[in-house]
Every structure is written in structure tokens, then in C-alpha cells.
Amino acid sequence: MIKVYRATGLGHDPRLDEIAKLTRVEVVPPAKLDAMAPGVNQGIAAELEPRREWTLKQLLDTNPTLLVALDSVLDPQNLGAILRSAEVAGSEGAILPEHRSAPLSPAAVKASSGASELLPIAKVSGLPSAIADVKRAGIWCVALDPRGEIPAWDFDFTQRVCIVVGGEGTGIHRLVKERCDARVRLPVIGHVASFNASAAAAALLYEVMRQRAIPASPT
């Protein structure tokens, strides 16, 4: 973080006192802050250092136990929400294709609630070849598919895994799906066929957290 800007007239907030211990805080007129951060900024904005660009090899070299790969997630709100869920669930990184993906726009960053700045993100030219590289690193690749053969809670997510999430409508492309080791589904009992992409990703990531929180049975 380089600098924080706060609008004049903003009431006292102890969180701002903590921020002031870490970086410089500049008080500016509300109009200037609105020009810097259009939309709902709640009277505060930050200037950040450029986001680090990761390669897939660099990400895999960190020996991750949980990754998320996004295939054709074109809506920035869904992209940001999935990154947020991934970070909350303890994912060590995300994989985004250079094409067939929403950009990390201000809308996506805002929807991520800061997760896009905390989560290592590797962009790849093609997701099918990236899946092959992830598998060679000893990580199971699991497609989240409404027609998957395995209910999510029947798969062992205590292993090193990369969860592959598809976009609304198109889902995961055939070649990507074929290269995955397994396809899991979230069973539904209502009339609507499936969850929203970001809601489905959040539900599956919570299942990963649940399984990993359960102590291993003594042998």
C-alpha cells in the first residue's frame, strides 16, 4: 500500500488510526476522492502497488494444496466473488485464461473485497494445457459440473486439488473437462437446474474447508 486518501468530514474510525501506523493518510475533499474512486467509496480509497504477475510455474513452485481455475467466467461480479470465496477458503492461488475471462476490472476487484490483491493469480494462454501442467505437479484437477458423476461430498478434498469452475451458461469447455481427473456436482432438489457460478464455487470451497477441518480418523 502506497498511500490512503480519506475524505474531509469523515467521522473518527479506529481502523483508520491503525492504517495511519502503516502508511501515509492524506485528507482530500470528497469531490476529489469521488473522481479518484468513482462509485461507492465510503469516503476512503487507497493507492496500491502494482499487482504481481505470476506465471503458472511460479504458482506451482509454491507447492499449493488448493487452487481455483476459472473457465469462461465472463461476468466481473462472478469473477470477483469467486476470487473472494477462494481466498476465504484458504486457496493459495487462482488460474485465469488470457482469453474467455472477465478482466480484473475495478468491478471485479470491488466484488472480490480485496481478495484479488491477496490471492496469487496466474494468467495462462490456454486452460487445457494449464490443467495438464497442474496435474503433472501432483495436483488433482476437479471440474465443478452440474452433470458430474460424483456428489461433491463423496470426493476426497483433503488431497491437493485444483477446482475448475465454468462460467454461466457455457460451463466448462469440453476439452478442459476431459482433462480433469474428476467431475463433481452439487445436488439440487428445487426446480432450477443449478446454482449461480459464484454461489456454486462458494459451496464447493466450503465443502473443501469442511473436509479439511475434520481430524483424520486414527488408524
C-alpha positions in Angstrom: 0.0 0.0 0.0 1.5 3.4 -1.1 -1.0 5.9 0.3 -4.5 6.2 1.7 -6.9 9.0 1.0 -9.8 9.9 3.3 -12.5 12.5 2.6 -12.9 15.5 4.8 -15.7 15.3 7.2 -15.4 11.6 7.7 -16.1 10.6 11.3 -13.5 9.0 13.5 -12.8 5.4 12.9 -10.2 3.4 14.9 -9.4 1.4 11.8 -8.1 4.5 10.1 -5.8 5.0 13.1 -4.3 1.5 12.5 -3.9 2.3 8.8 -2.1 5.5 9.7 0.6 3.5 11.5 1.3 1.6 8.3 1.2 4.2 5.6 0.6 7.9 5.0 -3.0 9.1 5.1 -3.9 12.2 3.1 -7.2 14.1 3.7 -8.8 15.3 0.5 -12.1 17.0 -0.5 -15.0 14.4 -1.1 -15.2 15.5 -4.8 -11.5 14.7 -5.4 -12.0 11.3 -3.8 -15.1 10.6 -5.9 -13.0 11.4 -9.0 -10.3 9.0 -7.9 -12.6 6.2 -6.9 -16.0 6.6 -8.7 -19.0 4.9 -7.2 -19.5 4.0 -3.6 -16.1 4.6 -1.9 -17.4 5.2 1.7 -15.1 8.2 2.0 -11.8 6.3 1.7 -9.6 5.0 -1.0 -6.1 3.5 -1.3 -3.3 3.7 -3.8 -1.7 0.3 -4.1 1.5 -1.1 -5.6 1.1 -2.8 -8.9 -0.3 -6.4 -8.6 2.4 -9.0 -9.0 2.0 -11.0 -12.2 2.5 -14.7 -11.6 3.4 -17.4 -14.1 1.8 -20.8 -13.7 5.2 -22.3 -13.0 5.8 -19.8 -10.2 2.5 -20.6 -8.7 3.1 -24.3 -8.8 6.5 -23.9 -7.3 4.8 -22.6 -4.1 3.6 -26.2 -3.6 -0.1 -25.2 -3.2 -2.7 -27.6 -1.8 -5.7 -25.7 -3.1 -6.1 -23.8 -6.4 -9.0 -22.5 -8.3 -9.1 -22.3 -12.1 -11.8 -20.3 -14.0 -13.0 -21.3 -17.4 -15.1 -18.7 -19.4 -16.2 -16.7 -16.3 -17.1 -13.6 -18.2 -19.0 -11.7 -15.6 -16.8 -9.4 -13.5 -19.1 -9.8 -10.5 -18.8 -13.6 -10.6 -15.1 -13.4 -11.1 -14.6 -11.2 -8.1 -17.0 -13.2 -6.0 -15.2 -16.5 -6.8 -11.8 -15.0 -6.0 -13.2 -13.8 -2.7 -14.6 -17.3 -1.8 -11.3 -18.9 -2.9 -9.2 -16.6 -0.6 -11.6 -17.1 2.3 -11.4 -20.9 1.9 -7.6 -20.8 2.0 -6.8 -21.2 -1.7 -3.2 -20.5 -2.5 -3.8 -19.2 -6.0 -6.1 -18.8 -9.0 -5.6 -19.6 -12.6 -7.3 -17.4 -15.3 -7.1 -17.8 -19.1 -5.9 -14.8 -21.0 -9.0 -15.2 -23.3 -12.5 -16.2 -22.4 -12.3 -14.5 -19.0 -13.5 -11.3 -17.5 -10.6 -8.9 -16.8 -9.6 -7.9 -13.3 -11.5 -4.6 -13.8 -12.5 -2.3 -10.9 -15.9 -4.0 -10.8 -14.2 -7.4 -10.4 -11.7 -6.1 -7.8 -14.5 -4.5 -5.8 -16.6 -7.7 -5.9 -13.6 -9.6 -4.6 -13.5 -7.4 -1.4 -9.7 -7.3 -1.6 -9.1 -10.9 -2.4 -7.8 -10.1 -5.8 -4.9 -8.2 -4.1 -4.1 -11.1 -1.7 -4.5 -14.1 -3.9 -1.7 -15.0 -6.3 -3.2 -15.0 -9.8 -1.6 -16.7 -12.8 -2.8 -16.0 -16.3 -2.3 -18.7 -18.9 -2.7 -18.8 -22.7 -4.8 -21.9 -22.7 -6.6 -23.6 -19.8 -6.4 -27.2 -21.3 -2.6 -27.1 -21.3 -2.5 -25.4 -17.9 -4.6 -28.3 -16.5 -2.1 -30.8 -17.8 0.7 -28.8 -16.1 -1.2 -28.7 -12.8 -1.7 -32.5 -12.9 2.0 -33.1 -13.6 2.6 -31.1 -10.4 0.7 -33.8 -8.5 -2.5 -31.9 -8.0 -5.9 -33.4 -8.7 -8.0 -31.3 -11.1 -11.7 -31.4 -10.3 -14.4 -29.9 -12.5 -17.4 -28.4 -10.9 -20.2 -29.7 -13.3 -24.0 -29.8 -12.8 -23.9 -33.2 -14.6 -20.8 -34.5 -12.7 -20.7 -38.2 -11.8 -19.7 -37.7 -8.1 -21.6 -35.7 -5.4 -19.2 -33.1 -4.0 -19.2 -34.6 -0.5 -18.1 -38.0 -1.9 -14.8 -36.7 -3.3 -11.7 -36.6 -1.1 -10.8 -32.9 -1.0 -8.2 -33.4 1.7 -5.8 -34.1 -1.3 -4.1 -31.4 -3.2 -6.7 -30.2 -5.6 -7.4 -27.6 -8.2 -11.1 -26.8 -8.6 -12.2 -25.8 -12.1 -15.2 -23.5 -12.3 -17.1 -22.7 -15.5 -19.0 -19.6 -16.5 -22.7 -19.0 -16.6 -24.4 -20.8 -19.5 -21.3 -22.2 -21.2 -20.0 -24.1 -18.2 -16.6 -25.8 -18.5 -15.5 -26.4 -22.1 -15.3 -30.0 -23.3 -11.5 -30.2 -23.6 -10.9 -28.7 -20.2 -13.5 -31.1 -18.7 -11.9 -34.1 -20.4 -8.5 -33.3 -19.0 -9.8 -33.1 -15.4 -9.4 -36.1 -13.1 -13.0 -36.0 -11.8 -16.3 -34.2 -12.2 -18.3 -33.4 -9.1 -21.8 -31.9 -8.8 -23.7 -30.1 -6.2 -27.1 -32.0 -6.0 -30.2 -29.8 -6.1 -33.7 -30.5 -5.0 -35.5 -27.4 -6.4 -36.8 -26.8 -9.9 -33.9 -24.6 -11.0 -31.2 -26.9 -12.5 -28.1 -25.4 -10.9 -26.6 -22.7 -8.8 -25.1 -19.4 -10.0 -21.4 -19.9 -10.8 -20.1 -17.9 -7.9 -22.6 -19.5 -5.5 -21.6 -23.0 -6.7 -17.9 -22.2 -6.3 -18.5 -20.9 -2.8 -20.5 -24.0 -1.8 -17.8 -26.4 -3.1 -15.0 -24.4 -1.5 -16.8 -24.6 1.8 -17.0 -28.4 1.4 -13.2 -28.4 0.9 -12.9 -26.4 4.2 -15.3 -28.8 6.0 -13.4 -31.9 4.9 -10.0 -30.4 5.8 -11.2 -29.3 9.2 -12.3 -32.8 10.2 -9.5 -34.6 12.1 -8.2 -37.7 10.4 -9.5 -41.0 11.9 -6.9 -42.9 13.9 -5.6 -45.9 12.2 
